[in-house]
Amino acid sequence: MTSGISKADVVHVARLARLRLSSGEIAMYQEQLSRILDLVGEMDDDRLAVMPAMAHTQDLVNVLREDVPRPGLERERLLGSAPDTEGEFFRIPKILGEPE
Amino acid sequence: MNDGILALDAASLAAAVRSGEVTAVEVVETYLAQISVQEPEVGAFLSIDAEAAISAAAALDRARESGEELGPLAGVPVALKDNLCTTGFPTTAASRILEGWIPPYNATVVDRVLAAGGIAIGKTNLDEFAMGSSTENSGYKITRNPHDLDRVPGGSSGGSAAAVVSRMALLALGSDTGGSIRQPASLTGIVGLKPTYGRVSRYGLLAFASSLDQIGPMAATVKDAALMAEVIFGHDPMDATSLAVPVPALVDGIEGGVRSLRIGLVSNLLEVAAPAVAAAVERAAAALAGEGATVETVAIPELSLGLPAYYVVAPAEASSNLARYDGVRYGFRGEGATAEEMMVSSRSEGFGAEVKRRIMLGTYALSAGYYDAFYLRAQRVRSLVRSAFQEAYSRFDLLLSPTSPTTAFKIGERSDDPVEMYRSDVCTIPSNLSGDPAISVPFGKEGGLPIGVQLMGPALAEERLLRAAYALEAGWSGE
């Protein structure tokens, strides 16, 4: 049995995940992801329909700290980790591409 | 004296440092000498800072001389999995995308270990972003199993396990999302504890699957693991999921025995194990019964559904967590004329094959049209696993199973087959899905390779779990 993920699916998912794949990688991931989805297909039990969806093991809701100001991390130190900065900003290539 | 230092357990070593019987500098020099012999063969570490370790030890010795009371880990060399943020070492999660990154803060567990007098000796290798069961997915190097250098140490905390078993560190921290502390502990013959979800702050742990990740101790003995657990357990306001519950005494009372404990031997997890592993688990059951526990066989078939559910939930959460690695604020940046091209290059060149596989799997499971069939269904399985555990824990105090279905496998043997690799997590995954604690304890060997058995317990039952683990450890002759 195969859950059948197509090459087009792999390309689509890679685009959503901001990954560039070679044609060899597309073929490899198509084969591997299909087999993993077969494994995932083993989730089968009559009781699942009545089971609540569980996102988390704890019943915590809206955990808040006291609203007291305290020092955060130093800006210079955080900027120092970035590949490129300008003044107090992270610098990146232009957001909008040139029209082709 | 060096052999003497290496022979001491953590509590005895810390006591010797506190009393001045040995200095912390002597301890660290001894362990660094051990590293210089073992590390070239084993490859457990991604970074080591001998100078910083010695100067931290010297500061500890000066504090003692000036009359300061030292902590419970005084002078104890500790190895830290490289997905824990440290200001003193680069933190890479074994990924090229974080090569050379030095975090601006320490993980809470790191601060707690240092405050207790522990010496951070180095950062250990792992499967990239903790995704794997062999440490072969590291972006940097292979770590070898000290029992057989042709075999894997397990994973993803394989570097921490290898460091402890080859005595390059006395204690280590690992993280466990689907078995990443317990399975390498099993494959290297040490003790590994995955605490109850929320027992240990995740602040400063590079996130893989946030609803499953938990940091825990790895040690040569159960008592050492308990000592480390006492240091790292406890509420932390920096982690909203950290539990505000009291931390029990874990070392005192650990010798209390298992008399009158009801222990369930999980038959369907026994069936998936190799014969030698299953036999070891049965011997462990007999040993516990011999110590006065009541041991009965129980089938909990729902636990086997945990494996497929995990391979939806964990990649789904990972695909979201790893979206932050975009080449903007930290880590590796690839080329690109536009911001999006730059992000695509950074991620495509920075992530390894397994990480990409899981990101794509998670993205697919969460994408339009597939959410109900995969993610929602996996969440329902998670409830089913939890309710099956709850039912079992109404009849049993603890459950016993293999940790890993096999002993350590050969390097390269499973690396081409992700599904085969994933299946080896079947015994450890259920406790992550339910958020309950579990521990792996060495109990036997097959062809010179260690076998671990797993004890599982209900939420917050670490005291009971460690007590039974201690009894098991005492009940194994070492053969």
Interface residues (C-beta under 8 A of the other chain):
Chain A: I5 D9 V10 H12 V13 A14 L16 A17 R18 L19 R20 L21 E25 Y29 Q32 L33 R35 I36 D38 L39 V40 G41 E42 M43 D44 D45 R47 L48 A49 M51 P52 A53 M54 A55 H56 T57 Q58 L60 V63 R65 L73 E74 R77 L78 S81 A82 P83 D84 F90 I92 P93 K94 I95 L96 G97 E98
Chain B: W101 I102 P104 Y105 Y197 G198 S211 P237 A240 T241 L243 E302 L305 L307 P308 A309 Y311 V312 S319 A323 D326 G327 V328 R329 Y330 G331 F332 R333 G336 A337 T338 A339 E340 E341 M342 M343 V344 S345 R347 S348 F351 K356 R357 I359 M360 L361 T363 Y364 A365 S367 F374 L376 R377 A378 Q379 R380 V381 R382 S383 L384 R386 S387 P418 V419 Y422 R423 S434 G435 A459
